[in-house]
Amino acid sequence: MKTVHIISGLNDGGAEAVLYRLCSSDQAVKHHVISLMDEGKYGSLLCRAGVEVSCLNMPRGRVTAGGLWQLWRLLRQSRPQAVQTWMYHADLVGGVIARLTGIRQVFWGVHHTALDTGQSRRSTIRVAGLCARISARVPSAIICCAQKALEVHRNLGYAPEKLRVIPNGYDLVRFRVDGAARARLRAEWNTGDCWLMGMVGRFDPQKDHKNLLDALAIIKSHGVDFYCVLVGHGLDQSNTQLTAWLAERNLTREVRLLGQRTDIPDVMNALDVHVLSSSSEAFPNVVAEAMACGTPVVVTDVGDAALIVGETGWIVPPKDPKALADALLQARAAMRDGTVWQARCAAARQRVEIHFSLERMIERYHLAWERAAPE
């Protein structure tokens, strides 16, 4: 079977990471990835994994006649059994062009839960609305990464009979418990045995780092010693907004800004607790990645975060720094009983193994492509 994937771009992001894991690990299907823009972060990684990649090099937020013509030609030449699109712009452009070339098995991919003015681009909201209007005719099925995403898009007007959920899956060989990595990074960061929290995720309003910093300020006011590392794009000393927030809350000693890193499994192992302070998510990858490394999590109740965590961590309302601080302090108290804490760490890993393995995700995509909704 040959599947062509059409995605808006291949820069660093949750959907892009899932696409990479799917195509680079699935040996049963021949995959071809088409980026509407450039190769971004994942283009070269996909090529190294033996996946064919084509880039249309259209400008961000703009569709060009040349790009559409090139997409039409690529689809006509490759003749795939299925086209899987990723995210709204690719759903619209890729879905329509695929149908115009005669391909009937078209699958949209939904990777958002919230489309709020101020947090999402106006163009994105408009494209999602247009997708809703044509969703009964263009795709064979609409694959959502989270149950919450399905509910939101059903309410938005997406054809309900075509909506499906395939949770993200994770490479449990790469994301695993690694005591050596934990010791190495904690020595590098000079944190010793101090309580170490962290959050992996780019600087973005939806990640709500301000919520986390407000919670950390509350914890510090209780006289608790801790360190917190922030990892991701925009989380470095050049971020004047973030450094100002840290200074205002007197957190410059406790919070380390590490920027973007490639050793995320090692980072997850180094932490005692991973925090998700977001105001909006679909299926937050970092939560499952931390749990796969045996690191318990404290999360805001956004998207499918609570579904991922189950009974293994702590769940609090979004935009509530006091509730977040209280949950983090509860996690710290739970660490005092080493036996109970190790059982919690093992349960976090086991939950990802059972429900969110990479193999399980690949199998679900195969079933979706092979059992499309009737025309």
C-alpha positions in Angstrom: 0.0 0.0 0.0 1.2 3.5 -0.8 0.0 6.5 1.3 0.8 10.1 0.5 0.8 12.5 3.4 0.1 16.2 2.8 1.0 18.6 5.7 1.2 22.4 6.0 4.9 22.4 7.0 7.5 20.2 8.6 8.7 22.6 11.4 8.8 21.5 15.1 5.4 20.7 16.4 3.2 18.0 17.8 1.5 16.9 14.5 4.8 17.0 12.6 6.4 14.8 15.2 3.6 12.2 15.0 3.8 12.2 11.2 7.6 11.6 11.5 7.1 8.7 14.0 4.4 7.1 11.8 6.3 7.3 8.5 9.7 6.4 9.8 8.5 3.4 11.8 5.9 1.9 9.5 7.5 -0.7 7.3 4.3 -2.1 5.9 3.3 1.0 3.9 5.3 3.1 1.4 5.0 6.7 2.6 5.5 9.9 0.6 5.3 13.2 2.5 4.4 16.4 0.7 5.0 19.7 2.6 3.0 22.7 1.3 5.9 24.9 2.6 9.6 23.9 3.1 11.3 20.9 4.7 11.5 22.5 8.1 12.9 20.3 10.9 11.5 17.0 9.9 12.1 16.9 6.1 15.8 15.8 6.3 15.0 13.4 9.2 12.3 11.8 7.1 14.7 11.5 4.1 17.3 9.9 6.3 14.6 7.4 7.4 14.1 6.4 3.7 10.8 8.4 3.3 10.2 10.3 0.1 9.7 14.0 0.8 8.5 16.7 -1.7 8.3 20.4 -0.8 6.0 22.9 -2.6 7.7 25.9 -1.0 4.5 28.0 -0.9 4.8 31.0 1.5 3.3 30.7 4.9 -0.4 31.5 4.8 -0.5 31.7 1.0 -1.6 29.4 -1.7 0.1 29.8 -5.1 -1.0 28.5 -8.5 2.4 27.0 -9.1 2.2 25.1 -5.8 -1.3 23.8 -6.5 -0.2 22.6 -10.0 2.9 20.9 -8.5 0.7 19.1 -5.9 -1.7 18.0 -8.6 1.2 16.6 -10.7 2.7 14.8 -7.7 -0.6 13.1 -6.8 -1.2 12.1 -10.4 2.3 10.6 -10.7 2.3 8.7 -7.4 -1.2 7.2 -7.6 -1.5 6.4 -3.9 -4.2 4.2 -2.4 -4.8 6.8 0.3 -4.0 10.4 1.0 -3.7 11.4 4.6 -3.7 15.2 5.3 -2.4 16.9 8.5 -3.9 20.1 9.9 -6.5 22.5 8.5 -4.7 24.1 5.6 -3.5 20.8 4.3 -6.9 19.3 4.9 -8.5 21.9 2.7 -5.9 22.2 0.0 -4.6 18.6 -0.1 -8.1 17.1 0.3 -9.6 19.1 -2.6 -6.7 18.6 -4.9 -6.6 14.9 -4.1 -10.2 14.5 -5.0 -9.8 16.5 -8.2 -7.0 14.0 -9.3 -9.5 11.2 -8.8 -8.3 9.8 -5.5 -11.3 8.7 -3.5 -9.7 7.6 -0.2 -8.8 10.9 1.4 -8.3 11.2 5.2 -8.2 14.5 7.0 -6.2 14.9 10.2 -7.4 17.2 13.1 -4.8 18.1 15.7 -6.4 21.1 17.5 -9.1 21.4 20.2 -9.5 25.1 20.7 -10.1 27.7 18.0 -10.3 30.9 20.0 -9.7 34.4 18.8 -6.5 35.6 20.3 -5.0 32.1 20.6 -5.5 30.9 17.0 -4.8 32.8 13.8 -7.9 34.3 12.1 -6.9 32.6 8.9 -6.8 29.2 10.7 -10.3 29.8 12.2 -11.6 30.7 8.7 -10.0 27.6 7.1 -11.4 25.3 9.8 -14.9 26.8 9.2 -14.6 26.1 5.5 -13.4 22.6 6.1 -16.5 22.0 8.3 -18.8 23.1 5.4 -17.2 20.6 2.9 -16.4 17.8 5.4 -19.4 15.7 4.3 -18.1 15.5 0.7 -14.3 15.6 0.6 -12.8 13.2 3.2 -13.6 9.5 3.5 -12.9 9.9 7.3 -11.6 12.6 9.6 -9.0 11.4 12.1 -8.7 13.3 15.3 -5.8 12.9 17.7 -8.0 13.3 20.7 -11.5 12.7 21.9 -11.8 16.3 22.9 -10.8 17.3 19.4 -13.6 15.1 18.0 -16.2 16.7 20.3 -15.1 20.3 19.5 -15.1 19.7 15.7 -18.4 17.9 15.8 -19.8 21.0 17.4 -18.1 23.1 14.8 -20.1 21.4 12.1 -17.8 18.7 10.9 -19.6 15.6 9.5 -20.1 13.6 12.7 -20.4 10.2 10.9 -16.8 10.6 9.6 -15.0 11.6 12.8 -12.6 9.0 14.3 -10.1 9.1 17.1 -6.5 7.7 16.8 -4.4 8.7 19.9 -0.8 9.6 19.3 1.7 6.8 19.8 5.3 6.9 21.2 8.6 5.1 20.6 9.0 3.2 23.9 12.6 2.3 23.1 13.6 5.9 22.8 11.4 7.1 25.6 12.3 4.8 28.5 13.5 4.8 32.1 17.2 5.8 32.0 19.0 6.3 35.3 22.3 7.2 33.7 20.7 10.0 31.7 19.0 11.3 34.9 22.3 11.4 36.8 24.2 13.0 33.9 21.8 15.9 33.3 21.3 16.6 37.0 25.0 16.9 37.4 25.2 19.1 34.3 22.6 21.4 35.7 24.1 21.2 39.2 20.7 20.5 40.8 22.0 17.8 43.1 19.1 16.1 45.0 16.9 19.2 45.0 13.3 18.8 43.9 13.4 19.3 40.1 10.4 20.1 38.0 10.3 20.9 34.3 8.1 21.7 31.4 8.9 20.9 27.8 7.0 23.0 25.2 7.6 26.1 23.0 6.9 29.6 24.3 3.3 30.1 23.1 0.2 31.7 24.7 -1.5 28.3 24.7 1.3 26.8 26.8 0.6 29.5 29.5 4.0 29.6 31.0 2.8 32.6 33.1 0.4 30.2 34.9 3.4 27.9 35.8 5.5 30.8 37.0 2.7 32.1 39.2 2.4 28.6 40.7 6.1 28.5 41.3 6.0 31.9 43.0 3.3 30.5 45.4 5.5 27.4 46.1 8.5 29.6 46.8 6.4 31.7 49.2 6.0 28.5 51.3 9.8 28.3 51.8 10.2 25.2 49.5 13.5 24.7 47.7 13.2 23.6 44.1 14.5 24.0 40.6 12.5 24.2 37.4 13.8 23.8 33.9 11.9 25.2 30.8 12.8 23.5 27.5 11.6 24.5 24.0 11.7 27.1 21.3 11.8 30.6 22.7 12.6 29.6 26.2 16.1 31.2 26.6 17.6 34.4 27.8 16.8 36.3 24.6 13.1 36.1 25.6 12.6 39.5 27.3 9.0 38.8 28.2 9.9 35.6 30.0 13.0 37.0 31.8 10.8 40.0 32.9 8.2 37.6 34.4 11.0 35.7 36.2 12.4 38.9 37.7 9.0 40.1 38.8 8.4 36.9 40.7 11.9 36.6 42.1 12.4 33.2 40.3 15.7 33.9 38.4 17.6 31.5 40.6 15.1 28.7 40.6 14.1 28.6 36.9 16.6 27.6 34.2 15.9 28.5 30.6 17.4 25.8 28.4 16.0 26.6 25.0 15.4 24.0 22.3 17.0 20.6 22.9 17.2 17.3 21.0 17.7 15.1 24.1 14.1 15.2 25.3 14.1 11.6 26.7 17.1 12.5 28.9 15.4 15.7 30.1 12.3 13.7 31.0 14.4 11.2 33.0 16.2 14.0 34.9 12.9 15.5 36.2 11.1 14.5 39.4 7.8 15.8 38.0 6.9 17.1 34.5 4.3 20.0 34.4 1.8 20.9 31.8 0.4 24.4 32.5 -1.4 24.9 29.2 -4.7 26.7 28.6 -5.4 24.7 25.5 -4.1 21.4 24.0 -5.4 18.5 21.8 -3.2 15.5 22.7 -0.1 16.9 24.5 2.8 14.7 23.4 5.1 15.8 26.3 2.7 14.3 28.9 2.9 10.8 27.4 6.7 11.2 26.7 7.4 12.1 30.4 5.2 9.2 31.6 7.0 6.8 29.2 10.3 7.7 31.0 8.7 6.9 34.4 8.2 10.6 35.3 4.9 11.4 37.0 3.0 14.5 35.7 0.9 17.4 36.9 -1.3 18.7 34.1 -4.0 21.2 33.5 -7.3 19.6 32.3 -7.0 20.5 28.6 -7.6 18.4 25.6 -7.0 14.7 26.4 -4.4 15.4 29.1 -6.5 13.8 31.8 -7.2 10.8 29.6 -3.4 10.3 29.1 -2.6 10.6 32.8 -5.4 8.5 34.3 -4.8 7.8 38.0 -1.0 8.1 37.7 -0.7 11.9 38.2 -2.5 15.1 39.2 -5.0 17.0 37.1 -6.0 20.7 37.8 -8.1 23.3 36.1 -6.4 25.6 33.6 -5.5 29.2 34.4 -5.5 28.4 38.2 -2.0 28.9 39.6 -3.0 28.1 43.2 -4.5 24.7 42.1 -1.4 24.0 40.1 0.9 24.9 43.0 -1.2 22.8 45.4 -0.9 19.8 43.1 2.8 20.2 42.7 3.2 20.3 46.5 1.1 17.1 46.7 3.5 15.5 44.2 6.5 16.6 46.3 4.8 15.1 49.5 4.2 11.8 47.7 7.9 11.5 46.9 8.7 11.1 50.6 7.6 7.5 50.5 10.1 6.0 48.1 8.3 2.7 47.6 4.9 4.4 46.8 6.6 6.9 44.5 8.4 4.2 42.5 5.1 2.4 42.1 3.6 5.6 40.7 6.5 6.0 38.3 6.1 2.4 37.1 2.3 2.9 36.7 2.9 6.0 34.5 5.2 4.0 32.2 2.8 1.1 32.1 -0.1 3.3 31.1 1.7 4.5 28.0 2.8 1.0 27.1 -0.8 -0.3 27.2 -2.7 2.6 25.6 -0.2 4.8 23.6 2.5 2.6 22.0 3.7 3.5 18.5 2.7 0.1 17.2 -0.8 0.6 18.4 -1.1 3.9 16.6 0.3 2.5 13.3 -2.2 -0.4 13.4 -5.1 2.1 13.9 -4.0 4.2 10.9 -3.8 1.0 8.8 -7.3 0.0 9.8 -8.6 3.5 9.0 -7.0 3.6 5.6 -8.3 0.1 4.8 -11.8 0.6 6.1 -12.8 4.0 4.9 -16.3 5.3 5.4 -18.6 4.6 2.4 -19.0 7.4 -0.2 
